[in-house]
């Protein structure tokens, strides 16, 4: 009746445990899953308090686990309306490995699992809640959001210390991590390759990788906490971050710092600068800036200017010559400008969308796979400023009806329509969201906000979608993931299977029947394999285009 506990476990004997009984030990693998990001709601959940090893009746000594629940500025409840009274504990019966609770709060809560009887190891886990995301930024494999309370939280790839939490451990995270030491209220955030910047109390602060001077603090070193950009002072209204450089609007003028290999600082030179330099070549008051991998564009009244890297025609000048100073693209009629990766799109005052630059996956939707150095009219109309999102190989546009449609590459689900098919000509509707209020794009994924709750879709290898998994999402997925109640998940190159209450469900590529539903049609939602709907399964594993499960009675079934 005993087994070795894991090396990071600590034993705890509960009151009333019999000293003559054989010790039951269980690895401290307790977890809390559920929505990582939430709007400012009165009741949200469920959060699943779970063990990865259920208490079994075969143990020689019965034991009961109690999850002790604590919260910051909120409470846990046992019902989905948060109306039946608060709960501070939830008990695991013998053989049970999952309980759900609901949470009403604006801060994080902690769950501590201990033994109420018998002798058993304990563990802890946390619930992560983000209130009212007001703005999101995505690039590469990193996503950050400004919270309604004026904080910043980041998740995904922590390359270079881009979480800004003071840690040098550089551990990726599939749930939001608080940026620490902002020293004020954040109103804007932008992310790049291993670093990020924010507007904090009308000043600019950056953190993360800094070897090209992109932190802007007159040094060229990595920093792990928010650091003030030198010389900008106050009156900063926006930041825009590229691959290894950054820009800010201060008092209607643009200043940039960091890598300047292709003139992306716009100061008419190609010399790197670890402090802000003034962009040259434009006249007027700048109201918006947007940065791609190595180029930057600005909105000046209703005209647009771009500068920097131009190999794919992303400056829209009709050629591929990089420029070290701002050059006008449109003299009038522009309502918004968006630059990301190696593309640029302008939303015109009549709602039409003009895009140019890279087109290797048909993201410009002009019927070709040829880069465009001037401009191509996108088949979609935008609802207004902030309605165009550019990914590495896809472009999404928000319509006036609040829906989102995308064109380009879809191999990781970047078009969000639930399929794997590229669409270089016909815009595909993103499934799972409507009435959206914001749109942003990363490397091969996009995110939006609906009622304060972020939804994302596409590539998720580093957890950049923030849904507490690293599974790619082929349709818009909120942090309240449908996978939250799975006790076991097994993934392979292009498909996954999981167990929920003894029932096997699989999803992903089905070219060789790995989903087991008697078809070869890929599935973007969990699907029960034929003949296994009765439950009783105790294990599941996936290989390259095939799957196996331990089914009722201990037999192994594969497909």
C-alpha positions, -999 to 999 in steps of 0.1 A, spaced: 0 0 0 29 24 -4 49 40 -32 77 65 -34 67 101 -35 83 125 -60 114 143 -50 97 176 -48 69 164 -26 66 170 11 48 146 33 21 158 57 3 137 82 -32 148 89 -48 148 124 -63 115 132 -42 94 109 -34 59 123 3 55 131 0 18 125 -13 21 90 9 17 60 17 51 46 0 61 13 20 85 -7 9 102 -39 31 124 -61 23 160 -55 8 165 -90 -22 186 -81 -32 212 -107 -59 238 -112 -71 243 -147 -97 265 -163 -99 299 -178 -66 318 -174 -80 351 -185 -113 365 -175 -133 397 -178 -144 415 -147 -173 391 -141 -194 384 -111 -189 347 -115 -165 328 -136 -154 292 -141 -154 263 -137 -118 258 -124 -110 222 -120 -90 212 -90 -75 179 -100 -49 152 -93 -32 134 -121 -34 102 -100 -69 94 -86 -73 79 -52 -80 42 -58 -101 18 -37 -71 -6 -41 -51 14 -16 -48 -4 17 -57 27 37 -85 50 25 -78 87 24 -96 119 17 -81 150 1 -93 184 9 -86 214 -14 -83 245 7 -93 275 -13 -81 311 -7 -84 342 -28 -71 378 -31 -101 400 -36 -127 374 -43 -142 341 -33 -147 305 -45 -182 291 -50 -195 256 -55 -222 266 -81 -220 282 -115 -240 313 -105 -218 321 -74 -251 323 -54 -251 293 -31 -226 306 -6 -188 307 -6 -167 276 -2 -133 273 15 -127 236 10 -137 209 -15 -133 172 -7 -121 144 -30 -138 111 -24 -120 78 -28 -115 72 -65 -122 108 -75 -96 130 -91 -114 161 -102 -137 187 -86 -149 220 -100 -153 253 -82 -162 288 -94 -144 320 -88 -155 356 -84 -126 379 -81 -102 404 -97 -70 388 -84 -54 354 -82 -65 326 -59 -45 297 -45 -55 261 -40 -37 240 -14 -44 203 -14 -38 184 19 -48 152 36 -79 151 58 -74 115 67 -48 88 61 -13 99 53 -6 115 19 15 141 2 1 175 -6 5 201 -34 -5 236 -44 -16 253 -76 -29 287 -86 -58 302 -104 -48 331 -128 -74 358 -135 -70 388 -158 -96 415 -155 -109 433 -185 -82 432 -211 -82 466 -228 -54 460 -252 -34 431 -265 -1 429 -284 14 398 -301 46 391 -320 65 359 -327 56 336 -298 49 362 -271 16 379 -261 10 407 -236 -21 425 -224 -29 457 -206 -54 450 -178 -83 471 -168 -64 479 -136 -35 494 -155 -11 464 -152 6 443 -179 6 405 -181 25 384 -206 25 347 -217 41 324 -242 79 325 -249 100 342 -222 130 346 -245 153 374 -233 132 380 -201 102 393 -221 78 386 -192 94 415 -172 89 398 -139 124 401 -127 132 364 -132 163 353 -151 149 317 -154 134 324 -188 106 299 -183 78 298 -209 43 301 -196 9 290 -209 -9 314 -185 -4 351 -179 25 363 -158 25 397 -141 50 422 -153 65 436 -121 79 470 -112 59 491 -137 57 519 -112 25 533 -125 -5 528 -147 0 512 -182 -21 523 -211 -4 507 -241 19 477 -247 38 464 -278 60 433 -281 89 423 -303 115 395 -305 123 388 -269 114 422 -255 84 445 -249 76 481 -242 47 499 -225 34 534 -219 34 539 -182 21 572 -167 28 589 -200 64 577 -201 79 547 -219 94 516 -202 109 485 -219 122 451 -207 138 419 -221 165 414 -247 186 445 -251 218 436 -270 209 459 -299 200 488 -277 162 481 -280 155 488 -243 164 525 -250 181 531 -217 214 542 -232 228 507 -227 230 476 -248 222 449 -223 193 426 -214 171 437 -185 145 416 -167 122 443 -152 106 474 -168 133 501 -174 126 537 -183 135 548 -219 161 575 -217 153 611 -227 116 607 -235 102 619 -202 64 624 -203 37 630 -230 43 596 -246 10 583 -260 20 551 -279 48 526 -284 54 503 -314 80 474 -312 97 457 -341 121 427 -342 150 445 -324 140 482 -324 112 503 -309 95 536 -315 73 560 -295 51 589 -301 59 619 -278 41 652 -282 31 642 -317 66 634 -329 82 599 -334 114 587 -318 130 553 -323 159 533 -308 176 499 -312 187 481 -343 191 503 -374 206 479 -399 180 489 -426 173 524 -415 144 513 -393 151 541 -368 143 566 -396 171 591 -386 186 590 -421 214 567 -409 221 529 -404 238 533 -371 223 515 -341 212 537 -311 206 526 -275 187 559 -269 158 575 -288 166 594 -320 141 616 -339 126 602 -371 131 625 -401 112 630 -434 77 637 -424 58 669 -415 28 672 -392 15 656 -360 18 618 -357 -13 601 -343 -4 564 -347 27 542 -354 30 505 -362 61 484 -365 69 453 -386 99 431 -384 123 458 -397 100 486 -409 78 512 -393 48 532 -406 31 563 -392 -2 580 -396 1 618 -399 -34 634 -400 -49 613 -428 -16 606 -447 8 577 -442 46 574 -440 69 543 -438 106 537 -434 131 508 -429 134 473 -444 119 469 -478 129 435 -493 93 425 -499 80 459 -508 65 465 -474 72 503 -477 48 505 -507 72 526 -527 70 505 -559 104 490 -554 124 469 -528 150 496 -517 152 501 -479 149 537 -467 164 553 -437 139 582 -435 101 585 -435 87 584 -470 51 592 -478 28 565 -492 -6 582 -492 -11 619 -490 -47 617 -478 -76 594 -472 -60 571 -446 -78 563 -413 -54 538 -399 -21 521 -406 -9 486 -396 26 471 -400 36 436 -389 61 410 -401 69 420 -437 35 435 -446 16 468 -443 -21 476 -446 -38 509 -446 -75 513 -437 -89 541 -458 -115 566 -447 -141 549 -470 -135 515 -451 -115 499 -479 -82 481 -470 -50 485 -491 -22 461 -484 14 455 -497 45 436 -491 51 398 -487 26 376 -504 41 341 -504 10 325 -489 -15 348 -507 -22 369 -476 -28 399 -498 -58 381 -514 -50 395 -549 -51 360 -566 -13 357 -568 16 345 -546 38 374 -558 50 402 -534 33 436 -540 55 467 -538 28 493 -545 -7 483 -531 -34 457 -536 -70 463 -526 -80 436 -501 -115 421 -507 -126 430 -472 -137 463 -457 -127 473 -422 -149 487 -394 -124 514 -386 -91 519 -369 -77 489 -351 -96 465 -374 -67 449 -394 -44 423 -379 -12 411 -397 4 377 -389 35 361 -404 16 347 -434 -20 358 -428 -41 390 -426 -74 393 -407 -100 421 -410 -128 430 -386 -160 440 -403 -185 466 -391 -207 437 -381 -181 426 -355 -171 394 -374 -135 386 -385 -124 372 -418 -89 361 -428 -68 352 -458 -34 335 -463 -17 305 -447 -38 282 -424 -14 254 -416 -14 262 -379 -50 275 -378 -41 311 -383 -73 318 -403 -94 305 -374 -122 289 -395 -117 254 -380 -99 240 -410 -63 235 -422 -68 248 -457 -49 279 -469 -71 306 -485 -52 330 -508 -83 345 -525 -115 339 -505 -116 354 -469 -126 328 -443 -147 337 -413 -132 331 -379 -153 307 -359 -163 312 -323 -164 350 -319 -186 380 -328 -190 416 -316 -152 418 -312 -136 451 -300 -99 447 -308 -77 427 -332 -40 420 -331 -16 395 -348 15 376 -339 38 352 -358 12 327 -370 -17 335 -347 -42 363 -340 -61 375 -309 -92 396 -303 -112 408 -273 -149 401 -268 -164 417 -237 -130 420 -221 -122 383 -226 -93 375 -250 -98 349 -277 -69 336 -298 -63 311 -326 -34 297 -345 1 285 -335 5 277 -298 38 259 -295 50 282 -266 15 287 -250 12 321 -267 -26 317 -270 -28 318 -231 -52 289 -228 -30 269 -205 -20 245 -233 5 244 -261 -21 231 -286 -26 250 -319 -61 264 -321 -80 263 -354 -108 285 -343 -111 314 -318 -106 299 -283 -112 317 -251 -93 310 -219 -123 289 -208 -109 260 -228 -130 230 -236 -100 209 -226 -101 220 -190 -119 189 -177 -96 164 -194 -76 143 -169 -51 130 -195 -40 144 -228 -16 129 -253 -3 148 -283 18 140 -314 28 159 -345 -6 168 -358 -33 152 -336 -41 148 -299 -63 125 -278 -75 128 -242 -96 112 -215 -126 128 -198 -145 107 -174 -132 75 -189 -142 86 -225 -116 89 -252 -117 120 -274 -94 128 -303 -89 159 -325 -65 172 -352 -52 156 -384 -71 125 -396 -55 117 -429 -48 81 -418 -77 76 -394 -60 87 -361 -92 102 -349 -109 68 -351 -143 80 -362 -145 59 -394 -135 90 -416 -104 106 -429 -117 141 -422 -95 161 -398 -113 173 -367 -108 207 -349 -129 197 -319 -126 166 -296 -143 136 -312 -152 102 -297 -136 73 -317 -162 48 -329 -170 20 -304 -155 38 -274 -185 60 -264 -193 37 -235 -164 50 -214 -142 29 -190 -109 39 -207 -80 44 -183 -52 54 -206 -45 69 -241 -14 75 -262 -8 90 -297 19 82 -323 26 95 -357 -9 94 -373 -22 66 -350 -37 63 -315 -41 37 -288 -61 35 -256 -65 12 -226 -102 4 -227 -126 -12 -204 -112 -45 -189 -76 -35 -195 -75 -44 -232 -55 -22 -257 -73 -8 -287 -55 10 -316 -65 29 -347 
